[in-house]
Amino acid sequence: MIGRDGQVVMSCFDCGRSIDVWPEVWEGIKQDVKPYTNVE
């Protein structure tokens, strides 16, 4: 699980997106359980 999460964080940082959205996305993944990494 950490490996997947780590990849998502790296992608977000690479894109330079706002970290403020990170916590929101985290909650969404936990509730929706949707693989955001697949959206690549």
PDB file of N, CA, C and O in Angstrom:
ATOM      1  N   MET A   1       0.853  -1.200   0.000  1.00  0.00           N
ATOM      2  CA  MET A   1       0.000   0.000   0.000  1.00  0.00           C
ATOM      3  C   MET A   1       0.887   1.247   0.000  1.00  0.00           C
ATOM      4  O   MET A   1       0.626   2.202  -0.732  1.00  0.00           O
ATOM      5  N   ILE A   2       1.925   1.231   0.818  1.00  0.00           N
ATOM      6  CA  ILE A   2       2.821   2.402   0.885  1.00  0.00           C
ATOM      7  C   ILE A   2       3.437   2.648  -0.489  1.00  0.00           C
ATOM      8  O   ILE A   2       3.592   3.793  -0.914  1.00  0.00           O
ATOM      9  N   GLY A   3       3.785   1.565  -1.178  1.00  0.00           N
ATOM     10  CA  GLY A   3       4.416   1.726  -2.498  1.00  0.00           C
ATOM     11  C   GLY A   3       3.477   2.478  -3.437  1.00  0.00           C
ATOM     12  O   GLY A   3       3.892   3.416  -4.117  1.00  0.00           O
ATOM     13  N   ARG A   4       2.238   2.072  -3.470  1.00  0.00           N
ATOM     14  CA  ARG A   4       1.272   2.737  -4.371  1.00  0.00           C
ATOM     15  C   ARG A   4       1.098   4.194  -3.948  1.00  0.00           C
ATOM     16  O   ARG A   4       1.146   5.102  -4.778  1.00  0.00           O
ATOM     17  N   ASP A   5       0.897   4.402  -2.664  1.00  0.00           N
ATOM     18  CA  ASP A   5       0.706   5.783  -2.178  1.00  0.00           C
ATOM     19  C   ASP A   5       1.937   6.617  -2.523  1.00  0.00           C
ATOM     20  O   ASP A   5       1.815   7.767  -2.945  1.00  0.00           O
ATOM     21  N   GLY A   6       3.109   6.042  -2.344  1.00  0.00           N
ATOM     22  CA  GLY A   6       4.347   6.773  -2.637  1.00  0.00           C
ATOM     23  C   GLY A   6       4.357   7.224  -4.087  1.00  0.00           C
ATOM     24  O   GLY A   6       4.775   8.341  -4.393  1.00  0.00           O
ATOM     25  N   GLN A   7       3.900   6.361  -4.977  1.00  0.00           N
ATOM     26  CA  GLN A   7       3.890   6.720  -6.412  1.00  0.00           C
ATOM     27  C   GLN A   7       2.948   7.903  -6.651  1.00  0.00           C
ATOM     28  O   GLN A   7       3.275   8.824  -7.399  1.00  0.00           O
ATOM     29  N   VAL A   8       1.796   7.868  -6.020  1.00  0.00           N
ATOM     30  CA  VAL A   8       0.812   8.950  -6.211  1.00  0.00           C
ATOM     31  C   VAL A   8       1.406  10.266  -5.722  1.00  0.00           C
ATOM     32  O   VAL A   8       1.259  11.301  -6.371  1.00  0.00           O
ATOM     33  N   VAL A   9       2.079  10.218  -4.573  1.00  0.00           N
ATOM     34  CA  VAL A   9       2.672  11.446  -4.015  1.00  0.00           C
ATOM     35  C   VAL A   9       3.728  11.977  -4.979  1.00  0.00           C
ATOM     36  O   VAL A   9       3.790  13.178  -5.240  1.00  0.00           O
ATOM     37  N   MET A  10       4.555  11.079  -5.505  1.00  0.00           N
ATOM     38  CA  MET A  10       5.616  11.500  -6.438  1.00  0.00           C
ATOM     39  C   MET A  10       4.985  12.166  -7.661  1.00  0.00           C
ATOM     40  O   MET A  10       5.458  13.207  -8.117  1.00  0.00           O
ATOM     41  N   SER A  11       3.932  11.573  -8.184  1.00  0.00           N
ATOM     42  CA  SER A  11       3.271  12.131  -9.377  1.00  0.00           C
ATOM     43  C   SER A  11       2.746  13.529  -9.061  1.00  0.00           C
ATOM     44  O   SER A  11       2.913  14.454  -9.856  1.00  0.00           O
ATOM     45  N   CYS A  12       2.123  13.677  -7.919  1.00  0.00           N
ATOM     46  CA  CYS A  12       1.559  14.981  -7.528  1.00  0.00           C
ATOM     47  C   CYS A  12       2.685  16.010  -7.439  1.00  0.00           C
ATOM     48  O   CYS A  12       2.557  17.125  -7.946  1.00  0.00           O
ATOM     49  N   PHE A  13       3.768  15.637  -6.804  1.00  0.00           N
ATOM     50  CA  PHE A  13       4.893  16.568  -6.640  1.00  0.00           C
ATOM     51  C   PHE A  13       5.506  16.883  -8.003  1.00  0.00           C
ATOM     52  O   PHE A  13       5.902  18.016  -8.273  1.00  0.00           O
ATOM     53  N   ASP A  14       5.575  15.881  -8.838  1.00  0.00           N
ATOM     54  CA  ASP A  14       6.150  16.085 -10.179  1.00  0.00           C
ATOM     55  C   ASP A  14       5.291  17.078 -10.956  1.00  0.00           C
ATOM     56  O   ASP A  14       5.802  17.953 -11.655  1.00  0.00           O
ATOM     57  N   CYS A  15       3.996  16.926 -10.820  1.00  0.00           N
ATOM     58  CA  CYS A  15       3.073  17.821 -11.539  1.00  0.00           C
ATOM     59  C   CYS A  15       3.144  19.219 -10.927  1.00  0.00           C
ATOM     60  O   CYS A  15       2.857  20.212 -11.595  1.00  0.00           O
ATOM     61  N   GLY A  16       3.529  19.288  -9.653  1.00  0.00           N
ATOM     62  CA  GLY A  16       3.612  20.589  -8.978  1.00  0.00           C
ATOM     63  C   GLY A  16       2.235  21.054  -8.530  1.00  0.00           C
ATOM     64  O   GLY A  16       1.976  22.253  -8.436  1.00  0.00           O
ATOM     65  N   ARG A  17       1.354  20.097  -8.254  1.00  0.00           N
ATOM     66  CA  ARG A  17      -0.007  20.481  -7.841  1.00  0.00           C
ATOM     67  C   ARG A  17       0.010  20.960  -6.386  1.00  0.00           C
ATOM     68  O   ARG A  17       1.010  20.815  -5.683  1.00  0.00           O
ATOM     69  N   SER A  18      -1.090  21.518  -5.961  1.00  0.00           N
ATOM     70  CA  SER A  18      -1.175  22.017  -4.582  1.00  0.00           C
ATOM     71  C   SER A  18      -1.241  20.841  -3.610  1.00  0.00           C
ATOM     72  O   SER A  18      -2.000  19.895  -3.821  1.00  0.00           O
ATOM     73  N   ILE A  19      -0.454  20.906  -2.564  1.00  0.00           N
ATOM     74  CA  ILE A  19      -0.454  19.814  -1.574  1.00  0.00           C
ATOM     75  C   ILE A  19      -1.770  19.846  -0.784  1.00  0.00           C
ATOM     76  O   ILE A  19      -2.153  18.857  -0.157  1.00  0.00           O
ATOM     77  N   ASP A  20      -2.452  20.994  -0.824  1.00  0.00           N
ATOM     78  CA  ASP A  20      -3.717  21.116  -0.084  1.00  0.00           C
ATOM     79  C   ASP A  20      -4.732  20.103  -0.604  1.00  0.00           C
ATOM     80  O   ASP A  20      -5.582  19.620   0.145  1.00  0.00           O
ATOM     81  N   VAL A  21      -4.635  19.789  -1.886  1.00  0.00           N
ATOM     82  CA  VAL A  21      -5.587  18.840  -2.483  1.00  0.00           C
ATOM     83  C   VAL A  21      -5.216  17.414  -2.101  1.00  0.00           C
ATOM     84  O   VAL A  21      -6.053  16.513  -2.136  1.00  0.00           O
ATOM     85  N   TRP A  22      -3.942  17.218  -1.732  1.00  0.00           N
ATOM     86  CA  TRP A  22      -3.487  15.871  -1.379  1.00  0.00           C
ATOM     87  C   TRP A  22      -4.370  15.233  -0.306  1.00  0.00           C
ATOM     88  O   TRP A  22      -4.874  14.127  -0.505  1.00  0.00           O
ATOM     89  N   PRO A  23      -4.568  15.920   0.842  1.00  0.00           N
ATOM     90  CA  PRO A  23      -5.396  15.371   1.930  1.00  0.00           C
ATOM     91  C   PRO A  23      -6.809  15.060   1.450  1.00  0.00           C
ATOM     92  O   PRO A  23      -7.397  14.052   1.841  1.00  0.00           O
ATOM     93  N   GLU A  24      -7.341  15.917   0.616  1.00  0.00           N
ATOM     94  CA  GLU A  24      -8.708  15.677   0.114  1.00  0.00           C
ATOM     95  C   GLU A  24      -8.738  14.421  -0.743  1.00  0.00           C
ATOM     96  O   GLU A  24      -9.642  13.595  -0.618  1.00  0.00           O
ATOM     97  N   VAL A  25      -7.752  14.284  -1.606  1.00  0.00           N
ATOM     98  CA  VAL A  25      -7.683  13.105  -2.485  1.00  0.00           C
ATOM     99  C   VAL A  25      -7.483  11.858  -1.640  1.00  0.00           C
ATOM    100  O   VAL A  25      -8.062  10.810  -1.925  1.00  0.00           O
ATOM    101  N   TRP A  26      -6.669  11.969  -0.610  1.00  0.00           N
ATOM    102  CA  TRP A  26      -6.394  10.833   0.281  1.00  0.00           C
ATOM    103  C   TRP A  26      -7.718  10.304   0.829  1.00  0.00           C
ATOM    104  O   TRP A  26      -7.994   9.105   0.792  1.00  0.00           O
ATOM    105  N   GLU A  27      -8.533  11.240   1.342  1.00  0.00           N
ATOM    106  CA  GLU A  27      -9.824  10.830   1.922  1.00  0.00           C
ATOM    107  C   GLU A  27     -10.696  10.187   0.850  1.00  0.00           C
ATOM    108  O   GLU A  27     -11.377   9.193   1.104  1.00  0.00           O
ATOM    109  N   GLY A  28     -10.670  10.760  -0.341  1.00  0.00           N
ATOM    110  CA  GLY A  28     -11.482  10.214  -1.436  1.00  0.00           C
ATOM    111  C   GLY A  28     -11.057   8.791  -1.761  1.00  0.00           C
ATOM    112  O   GLY A  28     -11.898   7.917  -1.970  1.00  0.00           O
ATOM    113  N   ILE A  29      -9.754   8.563  -1.803  1.00  0.00           N
ATOM    114  CA  ILE A  29      -9.257   7.214  -2.127  1.00  0.00           C
ATOM    115  C   ILE A  29      -9.682   6.239  -1.034  1.00  0.00           C
ATOM    116  O   ILE A  29     -10.047   5.097  -1.314  1.00  0.00           O
ATOM    117  N   LYS A  30      -9.631   6.701   0.213  1.00  0.00           N
ATOM    118  CA  LYS A  30     -10.000   5.813   1.328  1.00  0.00           C
ATOM    119  C   LYS A  30     -11.491   5.485   1.251  1.00  0.00           C
ATOM    120  O   LYS A  30     -11.893   4.343   1.474  1.00  0.00           O
ATOM    121  N   GLN A  31     -12.306   6.489   0.937  1.00  0.00           N
ATOM    122  CA  GLN A  31     -13.757   6.260   0.876  1.00  0.00           C
ATOM    123  C   GLN A  31     -14.143   5.621  -0.461  1.00  0.00           C
ATOM    124  O   GLN A  31     -14.844   4.609  -0.504  1.00  0.00           O
ATOM    125  N   ASP A  32     -13.676   6.225  -1.531  1.00  0.00           N
ATOM    126  CA  ASP A  32     -14.005   5.697  -2.870  1.00  0.00           C
ATOM    127  C   ASP A  32     -13.145   4.490  -3.205  1.00  0.00           C
ATOM    128  O   ASP A  32     -13.547   3.610  -3.966  1.00  0.00           O
ATOM    129  N   VAL A  33     -11.951   4.467  -2.620  1.00  0.00           N
ATOM    130  CA  VAL A  33     -11.012   3.371  -2.890  1.00  0.00           C
ATOM    131  C   VAL A  33     -10.757   3.281  -4.394  1.00  0.00           C
ATOM    132  O   VAL A  33     -10.756   2.194  -4.971  1.00  0.00           O
ATOM    133  N   LYS A  34     -10.542   4.435  -5.017  1.00  0.00           N
ATOM    134  CA  LYS A  34     -10.299   4.454  -6.475  1.00  0.00           C
ATOM    135  C   LYS A  34      -8.809   4.670  -6.736  1.00  0.00           C
ATOM    136  O   LYS A  34      -8.211   5.588  -6.173  1.00  0.00           O
ATOM    137  N   PRO A  35      -8.213   3.847  -7.571  1.00  0.00           N
ATOM    138  CA  PRO A  35      -6.776   3.950  -7.895  1.00  0.00           C
ATOM    139  C   PRO A  35      -6.481   5.167  -8.761  1.00  0.00           C
ATOM    140  O   PRO A  35      -6.590   5.109  -9.986  1.00  0.00           O
ATOM    141  N   TYR A  36      -6.109   6.261  -8.123  1.00  0.00           N
ATOM    142  CA  TYR A  36      -5.806   7.484  -8.888  1.00  0.00           C
ATOM    143  C   TYR A  36      -4.593   7.265  -9.786  1.00  0.00           C
ATOM    144  O   TYR A  36      -4.438   7.934 -10.807  1.00  0.00           O
ATOM    145  N   THR A  37      -3.729   6.316  -9.395  1.00  0.00           N
ATOM    146  CA  THR A  37      -2.519   6.057 -10.190  1.00  0.00           C
ATOM    147  C   THR A  37      -2.928   5.581 -11.588  1.00  0.00           C
ATOM    148  O   THR A  37      -2.183   5.771 -12.550  1.00  0.00           O
ATOM    149  N   ASN A  38      -4.091   4.972 -11.699  1.00  0.00           N
ATOM    150  CA  ASN A  38      -4.545   4.457 -12.998  1.00  0.00           C
ATOM    151  C   ASN A  38      -4.893   5.612 -13.932  1.00  0.00           C
ATOM    152  O   ASN A  38      -4.915   5.440 -15.150  1.00  0.00           O
ATOM    153  N   VAL A  39      -5.160   6.770 -13.376  1.00  0.00           N
ATOM    154  CA  VAL A  39      -5.556   7.937 -14.192  1.00  0.00           C
ATOM    155  C   VAL A  39      -4.364   8.466 -14.969  1.00  0.00           C
ATOM    156  O   VAL A  39      -4.514   9.328 -15.835  1.00  0.00           O
ATOM    157  N   GLU A  40      -3.172   7.947 -14.660  1.00  0.00           N
ATOM    158  CA  GLU A  40      -1.963   8.470 -15.335  1.00  0.00           C
ATOM    159  C   GLU A  40      -2.248   8.535 -16.804  1.00  0.00           C
ATOM    160  O   GLU A  40      -1.386   8.942 -17.583  1.00  0.00           O
TER     161      GLU A  40
END
